[in-house]
Every structure is written in C-alpha cells, then in structure tokens.
Amino acid sequence: MDQAMPTANLLGAGVYDARGSEVGVISELQIDPAAGIVRFARIALPQQGTVLMPWAAMFRVKYRQGFVLTARGEELLRENLG
C-alpha cells in the first residue's frame, strides 16, 4: 500500500516545478465522491492567491515529501497566473 497517504500529510505538502523550486503548498483537496478519488488540489501560491490544479498534473516525490508538477501542470500554472 505504498500509494496510500494520510490526508494530514497532503495538506501543507510542498508543490515544486521541474527545476525543484517550490511554487506553493496544497491547501485543499477536492474529492470525487462517486469515484472516491482526489480530482483536484488547491495550491496556495505565495502572495499570488490560489490555483486549482488537476491531481493528475502532479506526481509524488518521496525525497521531498511533496509533489512535482508535470509539464501540463506547469503550463496550467502559467495560464492561471497569466
């Protein structure tokens, strides 16, 4: 069950870009009740508000105990910061 992670470890987890720079932290999870899975994470960005990010646009990295945006996630972040 290596994929399971308590929500307490998810909220406040760092979110990083591909270069390793922290872009924000997870402040909220949005769960699809019918499927029972996380669909979106709200990322709190320093001094820039928040952005809703598809869960599939990030992947977990154990060495940082956080998440890294995929190329699509970085693109969505740029679009939302526009």
N, CA, C and O atoms as a Tinker XYZ file with bonds, in Angstrom:
   328  protein
     1  N      0.812000   -1.193000    0.000000    73     2
     2  CA     0.000000    0.000000    0.000000    64     1     3
     3  C      0.852000    1.251000    0.000000    63     2     4     5
     4  O      0.550000    2.217000    0.701000    81     3
     5  N      1.897000    1.236000   -0.772000    73     3     6
     6  CA     2.822000    2.362000   -0.846000    64     5     7
     7  C      2.166000    3.621000   -1.398000    63     6     8     9
     8  O      2.644000    4.725000   -1.137000    81     7
     9  N      1.089000    3.479000   -2.150000    73     7    10
    10  CA     0.430000    4.626000   -2.770000    64     9    11
    11  C     -0.445000    5.398000   -1.796000    63    10    12    13
    12  O     -0.731000    6.572000   -2.031000    81    11
    13  N     -0.880000    4.766000   -0.704000    73    11    14
    14  CA    -1.766000    5.428000    0.256000    64    13    15
    15  C     -0.990000    6.454000    1.071000    63    14    16    17
    16  O      0.175000    6.252000    1.413000    81    15
    17  N     -1.664000    7.557000    1.371000    73    15    18
    18  CA    -1.020000    8.624000    2.121000    64    17    19
    19  C     -2.096000    9.322000    2.947000    63    18    20    21
    20  O     -3.125000    9.710000    2.393000    81    19
    21  N     -1.897000    9.493000    4.243000    73    19    22
    22  CA    -2.888000   10.193000    5.054000    64    21    23
    23  C     -3.077000   11.634000    4.583000    63    22    24    25
    24  O     -2.119000   12.292000    4.177000    81    23
    25  N     -4.317000   12.118000    4.639000    73    23    26
    26  CA    -4.586000   13.485000    4.192000    64    25    27
    27  C     -3.809000   14.506000    5.010000    63    26    28    29
    28  O     -3.488000   15.585000    4.511000    81    27
    29  N     -3.505000   14.177000    6.258000    73    27    30
    30  CA    -2.720000   15.103000    7.082000    64    29    31
    31  C     -1.350000   15.356000    6.456000    63    30    32    33
    32  O     -0.768000   16.423000    6.648000    81    31
    33  N     -0.835000   14.385000    5.712000    73    31    34
    34  CA     0.455000   14.551000    5.042000    64    33    35
    35  C      0.316000   15.287000    3.714000    63    34    36    37
    36  O      1.300000   15.798000    3.179000    81    35
    37  N     -0.892000   15.341000    3.185000    73    35    38
    38  CA    -1.111000   16.007000    1.901000    64    37    39
    39  C     -1.309000   17.506000    2.081000    63    38    40    41
    40  O     -0.709000   18.306000    1.364000    81    39
    41  N     -2.146000   17.884000    3.034000    73    39    42
    42  CA    -2.391000   19.303000    3.265000    64    41    43
    43  C     -1.128000   19.948000    3.817000    63    42    44    45
    44  O     -0.574000   19.500000    4.821000    81    43
    45  N     -0.691000   20.987000    3.160000    73    43    46
    46  CA     0.547000   21.657000    3.545000    64    45    47
    47  C      1.784000   21.105000    2.853000    63    46    48    49
    48  O      2.882000   21.632000    3.031000    81    47
    49  N      1.613000   20.042000    2.059000    73    47    50
    50  CA     2.757000   19.479000    1.323000    64    49    51
    51  C      3.211000   20.468000    0.256000    63    50    52    53
    52  O      2.393000   21.148000   -0.364000    81    51
    53  N      4.499000   20.538000    0.053000    73    51    54
    54  CA     5.058000   21.429000   -0.950000    64    53    55
    55  C      4.785000   20.950000   -2.364000    63    54    56    57
    56  O      4.717000   19.750000   -2.628000    81    55
    57  N      4.630000   21.907000   -3.268000    73    55    58
    58  CA     4.465000   21.625000   -4.695000    64    57    59
    59  C      5.609000   22.336000   -5.408000    63    58    60    61
    60  O      5.840000   23.526000   -5.195000    81    59
    61  N      6.321000   21.601000   -6.255000    73    59    62
    62  CA     7.543000   22.086000   -6.884000    64    61    63
    63  C      7.431000   22.052000   -8.402000    63    62    64    65
    64  O      6.662000   21.270000   -8.960000    81    63
    65  N      8.200000   22.902000   -9.060000    73    63    66
    66  CA     8.294000   22.825000  -10.516000    64    65    67
    67  C      9.394000   21.838000  -10.870000    63    66    68    69
    68  O     10.039000   21.284000   -9.980000    81    67
    69  N      9.613000   21.615000  -12.151000    73    67    70
    70  CA    10.593000   20.628000  -12.606000    64    69    71
    71  C     12.023000   20.988000  -12.213000    63    70    72    73
    72  O     12.878000   20.106000  -12.135000    81    71
    73  N     12.293000   22.266000  -11.964000    73    71    74
    74  CA    13.635000   22.697000  -11.570000    64    73    75
    75  C     13.887000   22.528000  -10.072000    63    74    76    77
    76  O     15.005000   22.721000   -9.594000    81    75
    77  N     12.813000   22.159000   -9.326000    73    75    78
    78  CA    12.957000   21.947000   -7.891000    64    77    79
    79  C     12.599000   23.146000   -7.042000    63    78    80    81
    80  O     12.770000   23.115000   -5.823000    81    79
    81  N     12.103000   24.209000   -7.668000    73    79    82
    82  CA    11.694000   25.395000   -6.913000    64    81    83
    83  C     10.276000   25.192000   -6.386000    63    82    84    85
    84  O      9.394000   24.745000   -7.118000    81    83
    85  N     10.064000   25.519000   -5.128000    73    83    86
    86  CA     8.729000   25.393000   -4.550000    64    85    87
    87  C      7.833000   26.492000   -5.113000    63    86    88    89
    88  O      8.182000   27.671000   -5.075000    81    87
    89  N      6.672000   26.092000   -5.635000    73    87    90
    90  CA     5.732000   27.066000   -6.184000    64    89    91
    91  C      4.595000   27.351000   -5.210000    63    90    92    93
    92  O      3.929000   28.379000   -5.330000    81    91
    93  N      4.361000   26.467000   -4.256000    73    91    94
    94  CA     3.300000   26.653000   -3.284000    64    93    95
    95  C      3.103000   25.415000   -2.443000    63    94    96    97
    96  O      3.932000   24.505000   -2.438000    81    95
    97  N      1.977000   25.396000   -1.721000    73    95    98
    98  CA     1.637000   24.249000   -0.884000    64    97    99
    99  C      0.176000   23.867000   -1.117000    63    98   100   101
   100  O     -0.646000   24.711000   -1.472000    81    99
   101  N     -0.132000   22.605000   -0.915000    73    99   102
   102  CA    -1.502000   22.125000   -1.057000    64   101   103
   103  C     -2.320000   22.633000    0.127000    63   102   104   105
   104  O     -1.987000   22.376000    1.284000    81   103
   105  N     -3.399000   23.361000   -0.181000    73   103   106
   106  CA    -4.235000   23.903000    0.886000    64   105   107
   107  C     -5.602000   23.232000    0.970000    63   106   108   109
   108  O     -6.306000   23.378000    1.969000    81   107
   109  N     -5.977000   22.497000   -0.075000    73   107   110
   110  CA    -7.312000   21.873000   -0.103000    64   109   111
   111  C     -7.304000   20.737000   -1.113000    63   110   112   113
   112  O     -6.600000   20.795000   -2.121000    81   111
   113  N     -8.085000   19.711000   -0.841000    73   111   114
   114  CA    -8.279000   18.607000   -1.778000    64   113   115
   115  C     -9.734000   18.565000   -2.188000    63   114   116   117
   116  O    -10.618000   18.791000   -1.362000    81   115
   117  N     -9.994000   18.278000   -3.452000    73   115   118
   118  CA   -11.357000   18.106000   -3.925000    64   117   119
   119  C    -11.509000   16.668000   -4.407000    63   118   120   121
   120  O    -10.845000   16.233000   -5.347000    81   119
   121  N    -12.399000   15.948000   -3.740000    73   119   122
   122  CA   -12.571000   14.514000   -3.969000    64   121   123
   123  C    -13.846000   14.269000   -4.768000    63   122   124   125
   124  O    -14.883000   14.881000   -4.511000    81   123
   125  N    -13.754000   13.376000   -5.727000    73   123   126
   126  CA   -14.918000   12.931000   -6.496000    64   125   127
   127  C    -15.610000   11.861000   -5.653000    63   126   128   129
   128  O    -15.087000   10.753000   -5.528000    81   127
   129  N    -16.772000   12.162000   -5.073000    73   127   130
   130  CA   -17.406000   11.202000   -4.168000    64   129   131
   131  C    -17.865000    9.921000   -4.866000    63   130   132   133
   132  O    -17.882000    8.857000   -4.246000    81   131
   133  N    -18.233000   10.005000   -6.133000    73   131   134
   134  CA   -18.683000    8.812000   -6.849000    64   133   135
   135  C    -17.531000    7.845000   -7.101000    63   134   136   137
   136  O    -17.690000    6.630000   -6.976000    81   135
   137  N    -16.372000    8.395000   -7.457000    73   135   138
   138  CA   -15.212000    7.558000   -7.753000    64   137   139
   139  C    -14.349000    7.308000   -6.519000    63   138   140   141
   140  O    -13.578000    6.349000   -6.472000    81   139
   141  N    -14.485000    8.185000   -5.516000    73   139   142
   142  CA   -13.695000    8.031000   -4.296000    64   141   143
   143  C    -12.231000    8.374000   -4.484000    63   142   144   145
   144  O    -11.370000    7.805000   -3.812000    81   143
   145  N    -11.934000    9.300000   -5.392000    73   143   146
   146  CA   -10.540000    9.687000   -5.628000    64   145   147
   147  C    -10.399000   11.204000   -5.626000    63   146   148   149
   148  O    -11.365000   11.938000   -5.832000    81   147
   149  N     -9.177000   11.648000   -5.389000    73   147   150
   150  CA    -8.885000   13.076000   -5.434000    64   149   151
   151  C     -8.846000   13.502000   -6.898000    63   150   152   153
   152  O     -8.170000   12.877000   -7.715000    81   151
   153  N     -9.571000   14.565000   -7.224000    73   151   154
   154  CA    -9.580000   15.087000   -8.598000    64   153   155
   155  C     -8.735000   16.348000   -8.732000    63   154   156   157
   156  O     -8.053000   16.543000   -9.738000    81   155
   157  N     -8.783000   17.213000   -7.700000    73   155   158
   158  CA    -8.075000   18.487000   -7.749000    64   157   159
   159  C     -7.428000   18.786000   -6.408000    63   158   160   161
   160  O     -7.874000   18.320000   -5.360000    81   159
   161  N     -6.376000   19.568000   -6.469000    73   159   162
   162  CA    -5.745000   20.118000   -5.272000    64   161   163
   163  C     -5.692000   21.631000   -5.458000    63   162   164   165
   164  O     -5.315000   22.127000   -6.520000    81   163
   165  N     -6.070000   22.342000   -4.427000    73   163   166
   166  CA    -5.921000   23.801000   -4.453000    64   165   167
   167  C     -4.521000   24.091000   -3.919000    63   166   168   169
   168  O     -4.146000   23.641000   -2.836000    81   167
   169  N     -3.762000   24.846000   -4.698000    73   167   170
   170  CA    -2.387000   25.175000   -4.313000    64   169   171
   171  C     -2.337000   26.638000   -3.912000    63   170   172   173
   172  O     -2.698000   27.523000   -4.687000    81   171
   173  N     -1.885000   26.877000   -2.693000    73   171   174
   174  CA    -1.697000   28.243000   -2.209000    64   173   175
   175  C     -0.344000   28.727000   -2.702000    63   174   176   177
   176  O      0.690000   28.128000   -2.406000    81   175
   177  N     -0.362000   29.816000   -3.456000    73   175   178
   178  CA     0.858000   30.387000   -4.032000    64   177   179
   179  C      1.263000   31.600000   -3.207000    63   178   180   181
   180  O      0.410000   32.430000   -2.890000    81   179
   181  N      2.524000   31.727000   -2.855000    73   179   182
   182  CA     2.951000   32.868000   -2.045000    64   181   183
   183  C      2.592000   34.198000   -2.710000    63   182   184   185
   184  O      3.023000   34.472000   -3.831000    81   183
   185  N      1.827000   35.000000   -2.037000    73   183   186
   186  CA     1.452000   36.352000   -2.465000    64   185   187
   187  C      0.742000   36.396000   -3.816000    63   186   188   189
   188  O      0.681000   37.453000   -4.444000    81   187
   189  N      0.199000   35.253000   -4.276000    73   187   190
   190  CA    -0.487000   35.228000   -5.573000    64   189   191
   191  C     -1.833000   34.531000   -5.499000    63   190   192   193
   192  O     -2.414000   34.227000   -6.541000    81   191
   193  N     -2.348000   34.268000   -4.315000    73   191   194
   194  CA    -3.635000   33.601000   -4.188000    64   193   195
   195  C     -3.513000   32.097000   -4.296000    63   194   196   197
   196  O     -2.549000   31.500000   -3.818000    81   195
   197  N     -4.511000   31.490000   -4.936000    73   195   198
   198  CA    -4.524000   30.038000   -5.090000    64   197   199
   199  C     -4.845000   29.664000   -6.527000    63   198   200   201
   200  O     -5.354000   30.473000   -7.303000    81   199
   201  N     -4.535000   28.424000   -6.859000    73   199   202
   202  CA    -4.872000   27.883000   -8.173000    64   201   203
   203  C     -5.366000   26.450000   -7.966000    63   202   204   205
   204  O     -4.830000   25.712000   -7.139000    81   203
   205  N     -6.389000   26.071000   -8.723000    73   203   206
   206  CA    -6.925000   24.719000   -8.676000    64   205   207
   207  C     -6.178000   23.888000   -9.714000    63   206   208   209
   208  O     -6.196000   24.197000  -10.906000    81   207
   209  N     -5.522000   22.828000   -9.242000    73   207   210
   210  CA    -4.677000   22.011000  -10.108000    64   209   211
   211  C     -5.241000   20.594000  -10.190000    63   210   212   213
   212  O     -5.520000   19.989000   -9.155000    81   211
   213  N     -5.416000   20.047000  -11.404000    73   211   214
   214  CA    -5.828000   18.647000  -11.507000    64   213   215
   215  C     -4.818000   17.748000  -10.801000    63   214   216   217
   216  O     -3.608000   17.929000  -10.938000    81   215
   217  N     -5.323000   16.791000  -10.054000    73   215   218
   218  CA    -4.453000   15.883000   -9.314000    64   217   219
   219  C     -3.507000   15.153000  -10.262000    63   218   220   221
   220  O     -2.358000   14.879000   -9.914000    81   219
   221  N     -3.991000   14.843000  -11.456000    73   219   222
   222  CA    -3.176000   14.124000  -12.444000    64   221   223
   223  C     -2.044000   14.976000  -13.007000    63   222   224   225
   224  O     -1.183000   14.457000  -13.717000    81   223
   225  N     -2.027000   16.277000  -12.703000    73   223   226
   226  CA    -0.976000   17.161000  -13.211000    64   225   227
   227  C      0.185000   17.284000  -12.226000    63   226   228   229
   228  O      1.039000   18.160000  -12.362000    81   227
   229  N      0.202000   16.383000  -11.220000    73   227   230
   230  CA     1.290000   16.373000  -10.233000    64   229   231
   231  C      1.663000   14.925000   -9.947000    63   230   232   233
   232  O      0.862000   14.013000  -10.152000    81   231
   233  N      2.869000   14.729000   -9.480000    73   231   234
   234  CA     3.244000   13.400000   -9.019000    64   233   235
   235  C      4.031000   13.526000   -7.720000    63   234   236   237
   236  O      4.721000   14.516000   -7.477000    81   235
   237  N      3.906000   12.502000   -6.906000    73   235   238
   238  CA     4.508000   12.496000   -5.576000    64   237   239
   239  C      6.003000   12.205000   -5.670000    63   238   240   241
   240  O      6.439000   11.352000   -6.443000    81   239
   241  N      6.768000   12.924000   -4.877000    73   239   242
   242  CA     8.197000   12.647000   -4.756000    64   241   243
   243  C      8.502000   12.426000   -3.284000    63   242   244   245
   244  O      8.276000   13.305000   -2.452000    81   243
   245  N      9.010000   11.257000   -2.976000    73   243   246
   246  CA     9.265000   10.891000   -1.583000    64   245   247
   247  C     10.406000   11.688000   -0.966000    63   246   248   249
   248  O     10.360000   12.024000    0.217000    81   247
   249  N     11.422000   11.990000   -1.755000    73   247   250
   250  CA    12.591000   12.640000   -1.178000    64   249   251
   251  C     12.289000   14.039000   -0.648000    63   250   252   253
   252  O     13.003000   14.538000    0.222000    81   251
   253  N     11.244000   14.671000   -1.161000    73   251   254
   254  CA    10.849000   15.996000   -0.666000    64   253   255
   255  C      9.570000   15.923000    0.155000    63   254   256   257
   256  O      9.152000   16.916000    0.751000    81   255
   257  N      8.956000   14.760000    0.187000    73   255   258
   258  CA     7.655000   14.584000    0.828000    64   257   259
   259  C      6.663000   15.613000    0.296000    63   258   260   261
   260  O      5.917000   16.236000    1.051000    81   259
   261  N      6.679000   15.772000   -1.017000    73   259   262
   262  CA     5.802000   16.724000   -1.671000    64   261   263
   263  C      5.455000   16.244000   -3.061000    63   262   264   265
   264  O      5.472000   15.046000   -3.344000    81   263
   265  N      5.138000   17.196000   -3.930000    73   263   266
   266  CA     4.668000   16.884000   -5.270000    64   265   267
   267  C      5.371000   17.770000   -6.293000    63   266   268   269
   268  O      5.709000   18.919000   -6.011000    81   267
   269  N      5.584000   17.219000   -7.481000    73   267   270
   270  CA     6.194000   17.961000   -8.581000    64   269   271
   271  C      5.151000   18.079000   -9.692000    63   270   272   273
   272  O      4.464000   17.111000  -10.018000    81   271
   273  N      5.044000   19.261000  -10.258000    73   271   274
   274  CA     4.124000   19.476000  -11.367000    64   273   275
   275  C      4.642000   18.789000  -12.621000    63   274   276   277
   276  O      5.843000   18.799000  -12.892000    81   275
   277  N      3.741000   18.198000  -13.378000    73   275   278
   278  CA     4.099000   17.670000  -14.688000    64   277   279
   279  C      4.238000   18.860000  -15.640000    63   278   280   281
   280  O      3.967000   19.999000  -15.259000    81   279
   281  N      4.656000   18.595000  -16.862000    73   279   282
   282  CA     4.751000   19.671000  -17.862000    64   281   283
   283  C      3.384000   20.324000  -18.043000    63   282   284   285
   284  O      3.291000   21.546000  -18.167000    81   283
   285  N      2.333000   19.524000  -18.060000    73   283   286
   286  CA     0.971000   20.078000  -18.194000    64   285   287
   287  C      0.614000   20.912000  -16.967000    63   286   288   289
   288  O     -0.020000   21.960000  -17.092000    81   287
   289  N      1.015000   20.457000  -15.788000    73   287   290
   290  CA     0.760000   21.219000  -14.570000    64   289   291
   291  C      1.448000   22.570000  -14.587000    63   290   292   293
   292  O      0.866000   23.568000  -14.162000    81   291
   293  N      2.680000   22.613000  -15.071000    73   291   294
   294  CA     3.396000   23.889000  -15.166000    64   293   295
   295  C      2.718000   24.813000  -16.180000    63   294   296   297
   296  O      2.649000   26.026000  -15.980000    81   295
   297  N      2.226000   24.228000  -17.260000    73   295   298
   298  CA     1.512000   25.016000  -18.269000    64   297   299
   299  C      0.226000   25.611000  -17.678000    63   298   300   301
   300  O     -0.072000   26.787000  -17.887000    81   299
   301  N     -0.523000   24.802000  -16.949000    73   299   302
   302  CA    -1.753000   25.288000  -16.300000    64   301   303
   303  C     -1.449000   26.381000  -15.280000    63   302   304   305
   304  O     -2.197000   27.351000  -15.158000    81   303
   305  N     -0.359000   26.220000  -14.557000    73   303   306
   306  CA     0.035000   27.239000  -13.575000    64   305   307
   307  C      0.318000   28.569000  -14.269000    63   306   308   309
   308  O     -0.151000   29.617000  -13.824000    81   307
   309  N      1.087000   28.529000  -15.360000    73   307   310
   310  CA     1.385000   29.744000  -16.126000    64   309   311
   311  C      0.109000   30.405000  -16.655000    63   310   312   313
   312  O     -0.035000   31.627000  -16.603000    81   311
   313  N     -0.808000   29.586000  -17.161000    73   311   314
   314  CA    -2.077000   30.109000  -17.700000    64   313   315
   315  C     -2.893000   30.798000  -16.604000    63   314   316   317
   316  O     -3.502000   31.841000  -16.841000    81   315
   317  N     -2.902000   30.215000  -15.418000    73   315   318
   318  CA    -3.691000   30.776000  -14.317000    64   317   319
   319  C     -3.066000   32.019000  -13.716000    63   318   320   321
   320  O     -3.766000   32.854000  -13.144000    81   319
   321  N     -1.761000   32.147000  -13.840000    73   319   322
   322  CA    -1.087000   33.327000  -13.304000    64   321   323
   323  C     -1.094000   34.457000  -14.316000    63   322   324   325
   324  O     -0.903000   35.621000  -13.965000    81   323
   325  N     -1.318000   34.100000  -15.593000    73   323   326
   326  CA    -1.418000   34.962000  -16.739000    64   325   327
   327  C     -1.108000   36.338000  -16.577000    63   326   328
   328  O     -1.182000   37.106000  -17.536000    81   327
